[in-house]
Every structure is written in C-alpha cells, then in structure tokens.
Amino acid sequence: MEFCYIRCMLHAFLKLIVSIGIRLYYRKIRITNRRNLNVEGSCIIVANHPNTLMDAWMIGYACRQPVHYMAKATLFNSPLKLRLLKALKMIPINRSSEKSVKGVSNADSFQACYEVLEKGGTLAIFPEGTSYLERQLRDLKTGAARIALEVEKRGKVNMQIIPVGIDYMRAEKFRSAVYLNVGKPIAVKDFLKADEKSAQSAKQLTEKMRVSLENLLVNLENKEEELLVEKICQIVHSRYSKRPLSKPSPNAMRQIRDRLDEFKLTQNYLLTEIEQLVDQISLQTKQLRIQADFLDRRFRSMMFLRQLLFSIVFLLIGFPFFVFGIVHNLWVYKVIDWLVKKITHEIEYYAPLAVLVSLFLYPLNYAAFLQISNVFGFVYWEKVIYFIAMPVSGLYAFFFVNYWRHIGYKWSYIFSRNKQKEELEELKKRREKLLRMFE
C-alpha cells in the first residue's frame, strides 16, 4: 500500500514537472474537442507518433485521468529503468523488429494492459510503432485493436477507442505551437462479431482507427508536398490580415493541401506554376529582408515612424532586463542545444531531450546563482524575487531578440518602400496571386 502511494505521488509530481516543461517549450498548446477524452470507463487512446517521447507527454497533459502507456522494450534495457518506467505507468513490449529485452515478457505485458482496462483505466498506444517527424500517417499495427477486442470479449467493461491527431507546427523549435485534435470515441463492440475471426475484426477496427486519424491530421503524401505546403504557409500567414489562410493552424494547412489535391486532378500544370511562384516570393522576401506579412500592412509613414520610435524606446528601457536574462540563461541555453545535438542526430528527439535536460540544468543553474547571491548579502525576500526573475528574464530575452529582429524587418520594409518600390509592388502581386489560388 505504501509503495502504491509513493508511486502515485511520484507520477503526479513528474507529470506536474513535465507539464511545466512542455508549457515553457511550446508557446501554444491547443486541444480541440477535449471533452471526448472524458469518457466513462475503459478506453484506449490511439495517436500518431511524430515526436517520440513528447507525444506521450502531450497525451498525459491533455488527459485529466491517469494514463498508462505501451512503450518499446528497448527503453527498459536495465533493471533500474524497468522498475522506474513501470512506476511511471509504462508497459514494455518487445517488438519483432528489435532484439528482445531481458526481463520483458510480451504475454505479461498484454496481461498488464488487460488488467488496466478491466479496472476502468486509460491506455495510450501509438499504433504506427515508430516515430518520424513527418506529416504522414504511416501503416498502423493491429496491436491496439487486438487488445481492445480481447478486453471487450471478456465482457467486464465496454471498451472505447479515442483517436487523437497531434500536429506540431515546428516540433523541434522552441516556443512554437502544438495542436491536438481529439476524435469521437469508437465503440469496440461494433467490431466484435461472433461469425468473424478475431484477425479480421482487428483489421477492420484498425482501418477505422486509420480513417479517423487521417481526418484529424494534416496528412500529406510525401516530404516534397510537406515542404511545399510549409513554404506556402510561411508566405500566406499574416498577423495583419483577417483572410481565412492568414491564421497559422492545421486547418489552414488542410485547406492548402486540399487545393493542391484538386489541382492535381483538374489542373496539374498549375503545380509547376505554384512551385515557381513560391520560390520567387521566398527569394524576393529574403533579398528585401522583409517578412511576407508586411505586405498586408497599410503603409502610413508617420504611423510607421511612431511605431519605430516607440519600439526603440521600449528596447532601450528593456535592455537591462534583457542583459540580466542573457547573463543568467544564455550559457545554459547554448549548452542544452549543444548537448542535444551531441546525444542524437534524429530531429524527433530534439524537443523531448531539450525538455528533459532543461528540467535538470536550469534549476541547477539558478541554484548556483542563488548561492552566489549570498556574497551580496541577499535577504530571504530578495532571494525569492531574484529566483523568480531568472527564468522570467530568460523568456523575456528570447522575446527581446525576436522583437529586435522584427524591428530590423520594419526598417528594411520602409527602405524598400522608398528605394525599391517596383520590386515591392511586384512581390505584392505575386503573393496576392498565390493567395487567390488557395482561397
């Protein structure tokens, strides 16, 4: 009993810490139809798997109830890891494509899944089996369907499967956005038929899961199409416009994808024109050193000058706090970036590793600075303010650098208005032409 209490406390504490970590790493986490996760009784959550460990954290963040996870056994390759990860509600499974891990029995793991579900628990499974950072749903394994059907067959609970589509705008990028789209629960009993073999039922249920996930995701055919869609998004997104494609979101990406699919069927020749148009716009914005969304701004020279003057004053006033943030955070930021790239060359691991290393190094760094503050005779309340100011100033320093870059783009835009007006007008026409193709 005492061990169970300690395990629950450890799980709750780690969930809190990880939730703070991912909220700091990603600027926006938006969950659509979250109420679909609040089902009564047993359920299996199935999701796509683009970002390794981060995907599991996102599921845990979205769910109010405790979640158990199926994970590849190679994560449990030592007795200590095996005990620790099991305490964190992870269930190991040996995959046929990898060497079996000592101490892990698939029969025992499946039985553990059945017990979790028969007690009304929640189990998360990533049926793609592997993790790659791409906007393409890979073939789904039938394991999740087989587990669900077996539990339903035993008749103790009514099983449901909840599909969740996870879309990262830039998965590896600090302060980017994540969108979770929760689908309608799938009743497993509808696929359990006495006159059909279990393998056939598992295939049908897996196909239903695949269709549901594809409808929840921005699912693209290949890497070339993904790159083209992302380039178009960078061009058409705008904070200064209310047009449908201006807001960065999975819906905007789906609209662009659907139009491209339409062109493939009806006007295939337009695809080459679109690619050339995108390349020309990207090259021109780079040469002019402006952001594409500046083209939506109504230009008034006095208004721009007032804004620039205000921005310069703001930067001057905020500069001391920026320096404070740089002094207390920059070296850790650089070390984490260096460490993550040393540990792995796979982009799917960048974000989760950065969060894990940050949760260790940043507190250690701040604790060291607190020790140094003793030299200056800080009293208790001064230390509290100092400790809070360190992470806050770090985020501010990140914002400050981006804002400074934004001001640089504004100056370039004003210069272009005066010195390269013809090129700017040509760029506007090309961008408007691209926008009309996808609206």
KEVEXSE-875370 format. One line per field, with one value per residue (C-alpha): x, y, z; residue number from 0. Coordinates in steps of 0.02 Angstrom, whole numbers, always signed. Example, Ala and Ser with C-alpha at 12.3 -4.5 7.8 and 13.67 -1.06 7.14 Angstrom:
// residues 2
X (+615  +684)
Y (-225  -53)
Z (+390  +357)
k (0  1)
//
This chain:
// residues 439
X (+0  +140  +232  +73  +54  +236  +215  +58  +144  +298  +188  +89  +249  +333  +175  +174  +359  +344  +186  +282  +424  +316  +217  +381  +448  +290  +210  +38  -42  -220  -333  -490  -637  -550  -718  -704  -565  -683  -762  -835  -748  -607  -528  -376  -307  -225  -121  +4  +186  +293  +391  +445  +426  +344  +188  +161  +184  +55  -72  -38  -54  -223  -297  -361  -360  -200  -137  -38  +73  +135  +319  +454  +553  +721  +682  +684  +857  +916  +834  +833  +749  +625  +570  +568  +470  +345  +319  +278  +136  +233  +210  +354  +328  +458  +445  +480  +599  +710  +807  +706  +746  +785  +651  +513  +380  +252  +124  +145  +137  -26  -97  -48  -142  -297  -291  -276  -425  -532  -511  -580  -410  -343  -208  -115  -43  +46  -3  +121  +252  +394  +418  +466  +444  +334  +156  +111  +15  +111  +37  -45  -6  -155  -96  -209  -361  -319  -301  -467  -559  -490  -547  -717  -732  -704  -864  -811  -810  -869  -714  -693  -550  -516  -413  -303  -214  -57  +5  +164  +192  +381  +406  +591  +576  +572  +411  +318  +140  +56  -122  -211  -372  -475  -593  -757  -742  -753  -860  -761  -917  -970  -820  -837  -936  -959  -956  -789  -612  -526  -391  -523  -607  -438  -403  -573  -553  -376  -442  -574  -436  -333  -478  -516  -335  -316  -468  -392  -221  -136  -91  +24  +81  +269  +411  +408  +224  +255  +396  +288  +139  +251  +329  +156  +103  +253  +205  +18  +12  -11  -45  -110  -248  -415  -417  -452  -275  -191  -203  -69  -161  -186  -349  -254  -132  -276  -355  -190  -169  -347  -322  -160  -252  -386  -255  -176  -340  -404  -260  -98  +2  -32  +78  +236  +175  +140  +313  +396  +288  +334  +519  +511  +419  +537  +689  +620  +574  +747  +831  +724  +746  +561  +427  +293  +150  +214  +138  -35  +1  -73  +78  +72  +244  +204  +121  +272  +392  +291  +291  +478  +511  +404  +494  +665  +613  +543  +705  +810  +704  +700  +885  +946  +820  +873  +1056  +1001  +913  +1062  +1184  +1076  +1012  +1114  +1253  +1127  +1026  +1184  +1243  +1074  +1073  +1250  +1210  +1052  +1143  +1283  +1162  +1060  +1057  +873  +762  +618  +716  +765  +614  +593  +780  +787  +645  +724  +896  +819  +723  +891  +1011  +907  +862  +1045  +1099  +977  +1028  +1210  +1166  +1068  +1224  +1324  +1193  +1245  +1404  +1298  +1201  +1030  +892  +753  +628  +765  +816  +636  +623  +795  +747  +582  +669  +795  +676  +559  +705  +761  +593  +599  +773  +706  +561  +680  +791  +640  +568  +735  +735  +557  +610  +750  +621  +519  +668  +700  +518  +524  +685  +604  +453  +568  +708  +638  +455  +439  +510  +394  +241  +291  +310  +137  +58  +142  +88  -90  -94  -37  -167  -309  -259  -290  -441)
Y (+0  +120  +80  +116  +283  +329  +278  +386  +533  +511  +501  +657  +754  +705  +746  +920  +948  +884  +989  +1144  +1093  +1072  +1231  +1327  +1241  +1265  +1437  +1370  +1202  +1197  +1047  +1030  +925  +889  +834  +675  +618  +623  +453  +345  +179  +98  +172  +159  +322  +299  +439  +472  +471  +610  +671  +522  +547  +718  +635  +535  +692  +782  +643  +648  +838  +830  +695  +730  +546  +444  +365  +205  +192  +50  +79  -15  -130  -58  +91  -33  -105  -108  -170  +8  +80  -64  -25  +163  +164  +37  +151  +288  +182  +124  -53  -126  -227  -320  -277  -406  -285  -266  -379  -440  -360  -473  -468  -414  -540  -489  -608  -521  -350  -390  -456  -294  -198  -306  -276  -86  -81  -202  -88  +59  +134  +227  +157  +257  +169  +238  +109  +170  +84  +202  +389  +502  +690  +698  +745  +573  +437  +276  +100  +56  -103  -205  -222  -86  -162  -338  -278  -183  -332  -453  -343  -318  -506  -540  -442  -350  -175  -82  -32  +129  +189  +376  +438  +591  +683  +778  +917  +1014  +1174  +1158  +1012  +1045  +1235  +1321  +1423  +1351  +1280  +1110  +1062  +908  +860  +732  +625  +542  +381  +218  +83  -80  -190  -140  -236  -390  -514  -697  -753  -670  -719  -606  -562  -498  -395  -322  -269  -186  -93  -39  +27  +128  +199  +245  +336  +431  +484  +540  +653  +729  +763  +864  +707  +738  +616  +640  +751  +858  +901  +935  +1057  +1146  +1163  +1233  +1360  +1417  +1434  +1544  +1658  +1672  +1680  +1858  +1946  +2096  +2011  +1927  +1816  +1630  +1571  +1708  +1618  +1483  +1322  +1143  +1199  +1321  +1182  +1065  +1196  +1216  +1027  +1003  +1137  +1055  +888  +974  +1049  +877  +808  +954  +1074  +980  +1111  +1237  +1140  +1192  +1372  +1367  +1298  +1433  +1568  +1507  +1506  +1681  +1753  +1667  +1733  +1911  +1923  +1861  +1988  +2131  +2069  +2084  +1970  +1921  +1977  +2158  +2163  +2163  +2320  +2485  +2598  +2767  +2841  +2939  +2788  +2680  +2809  +2824  +2635  +2625  +2765  +2677  +2512  +2590  +2669  +2501  +2411  +2539  +2527  +2337  +2317  +2299  +2159  +2079  +2082  +2006  +1866  +1835  +1825  +1701  +1593  +1604  +1484  +1350  +1376  +1352  +1201  +1116  +1147  +1075  +925  +877  +881  +776  +648  +625  +673  +624  +779  +682  +677  +862  +931  +792  +786  +977  +975  +834  +915  +1086  +1017  +967  +1104  +1261  +1230  +1183  +1345  +1452  +1365  +1409  +1591  +1591  +1529  +1669  +1794  +1754  +1851  +2007  +1977  +1949  +1925  +1796  +1903  +1968  +1789  +1745  +1892  +1850  +1667  +1713  +1845  +1723  +1612  +1758  +1861  +1711  +1707  +1896  +1887  +1764  +1882  +2031  +1952  +1909  +2083  +2161  +2056  +2112  +2295  +2259  +2193  +2353  +2462  +2356  +2374  +2565  +2567  +2456  +2572  +2716  +2636  +2475  +2516  +2424  +2262  +2277  +2301  +2152  +2048  +2101  +2048  +1877  +1847  +1901  +1783  +1640  +1681  +1682  +1509  +1435  +1533)
Z (+0  +47  -117  -218  -129  -164  -346  -365  -284  -396  -551  -502  -464  -627  -726  -649  -687  -866  -894  -842  -958  -1112  -1075  -1072  -1228  -1332  -1337  -1384  -1347  -1416  -1385  -1492  -1429  -1264  -1192  -1297  -1180  -1030  -1062  -927  -906  -1003  -1158  -1269  -1339  -1509  -1586  -1723  -1670  -1747  -1596  -1488  -1301  -1324  -1397  -1237  -1132  -1240  -1211  -1024  -1025  -1115  -1003  -828  -783  -757  -919  -943  -1096  -1203  -1247  -1340  -1225  -1278  -1165  -1018  -1053  -871  -709  -639  -795  -793  -614  -639  -803  -738  -587  -712  -784  -937  -1003  -1104  -1262  -1364  -1549  -1683  -1772  -1618  -1501  -1353  -1186  -1039  -906  -1026  -1074  -1205  -1128  -960  -1043  -1133  -970  -885  -1021  -995  -807  -827  -945  -845  -695  -796  -836  -987  -1100  -1234  -1386  -1539  -1670  -1802  -1693  -1743  -1730  -1877  -1888  -2042  -2088  -2149  -2057  -2077  -2080  -1914  -1820  -1760  -1579  -1509  -1595  -1533  -1353  -1363  -1439  -1310  -1165  -1245  -1273  -1089  -1055  -897  -973  -1128  -1224  -1321  -1431  -1440  -1588  -1561  -1701  -1648  -1763  -1722  -1818  -1791  -1672  -1636  -1623  -1453  -1421  -1571  -1569  -1548  -1594  -1526  -1616  -1518  -1620  -1574  -1471  -1570  -1489  -1494  -1475  -1652  -1720  -1611  -1716  -1674  -1856  -1895  -1849  -1723  -1850  -1971  -1835  -1784  -1964  -1979  -1815  -1862  -2028  -1934  -1824  -1978  -2062  -1900  -1876  -2057  -2035  -1878  -1952  -2087  -2184  -2333  -2467  -2459  -2399  -2557  -2533  -2348  -2390  -2520  -2401  -2263  -2382  -2439  -2257  -2218  -2362  -2333  -2142  -2082  -1917  -2015  -2114  -2073  -2227  -2193  -2230  -2128  -1960  -1934  -1894  -1953  -2035  -2147  -2193  -2234  -2347  -2441  -2454  -2519  -2652  -2708  -2721  -2825  -2942  -2965  -3028  -3132  -3173  -3149  -3245  -3105  -2983  -3077  -3080  -2892  -2854  -2960  -2879  -2704  -2746  -2821  -2670  -2546  -2639  -2652  -2467  -2423  -2538  -2473  -2293  -2252  -2184  -2309  -2195  -2200  -2374  -2292  -2191  -2240  -2253  -2169  -2149  -1991  -1909  -1950  -1882  -1720  -1702  -1734  -1609  -1478  -1516  -1495  -1328  -1272  -1320  -1228  -1070  -1077  -1119  -937  -904  -1069  -1012  -845  -939  -1053  -907  -810  -954  -1115  -1069  -1013  -1174  -1278  -1178  -1195  -1383  -1395  -1285  -1378  -1545  -1470  -1398  -1557  -1740  -1755  -1755  -1675  -1511  -1505  -1411  -1279  -1244  -1231  -1105  -1002  -998  -962  -812  -738  -793  -771  -586  -556  -640  -539  -377  -414  -441  -278  -189  -268  -206  -27  -62  -87  +74  -5  +123  +102  +5  -110  -149  -192  -313  -385  -412  -499  -606  -679  -782  -821  -888  -992  -1083  -1098  -1177  -1307  -1344  -1348  -1482  -1590  -1567  -1614  -1773  -1808  -1794  -1918  -2042  -2017  -2060  -2215  -2266  -2250  -2352  -2485  -2494  -2536  -2636  -2712  -2737  -2903  -2832  -2682  -2792  -2898  -2739  -2680  -2845  -2839  -2660  -2697  -2846  -2734  -2602  -2728  -2790  -2617  -2556)
k (0  1  2  3  4  5  6  7  8  9  10  11  12  13  14  15  16  17  18  19  20  21  22  23  24  25  26  27  28  29  30  31  32  33  34  35  36  37  38  39  40  41  42  43  44  45  46  47  48  49  50  51  52  53  54  55  56  57  58  59  60  61  62  63  64  65  66  67  68  69  70  71  72  73  74  75  76  77  78  79  80  81  82  83  84  85  86  87  88  89  90  91  92  93  94  95  96  97  98  99  100  101  102  103  104  105  106  107  108  109  110  111  112  113  114  115  116  117  118  119  120  121  122  123  124  125  126  127  128  129  130  131  132  133  134  135  136  137  138  139  140  141  142  143  144  145  146  147  148  149  150  151  152  153  154  155  156  157  158  159  160  161  162  163  164  165  166  167  168  169  170  171  172  173  174  175  176  177  178  179  180  181  182  183  184  185  186  187  188  189  190  191  192  193  194  195  196  197  198  199  200  201  202  203  204  205  206  207  208  209  210  211  212  213  214  215  216  217  218  219  220  221  222  223  224  225  226  227  228  229  230  231  232  233  234  235  236  237  238  239  240  241  242  243  244  245  246  247  248  249  250  251  252  253  254  255  256  257  258  259  260  261  262  263  264  265  266  267  268  269  270  271  272  273  274  275  276  277  278  279  280  281  282  283  284  285  286  287  288  289  290  291  292  293  294  295  296  297  298  299  300  301  302  303  304  305  306  307  308  309  310  311  312  313  314  315  316  317  318  319  320  321  322  323  324  325  326  327  328  329  330  331  332  333  334  335  336  337  338  339  340  341  342  343  344  345  346  347  348  349  350  351  352  353  354  355  356  357  358  359  360  361  362  363  364  365  366  367  368  369  370  371  372  373  374  375  376  377  378  379  380  381  382  383  384  385  386  387  388  389  390  391  392  393  394  395  396  397  398  399  400  401  402  403  404  405  406  407  408  409  410  411  412  413  414  415  416  417  418  419  420  421  422  423  424  425  426  427  428  429  430  431  432  433  434  435  436  437  438)
//
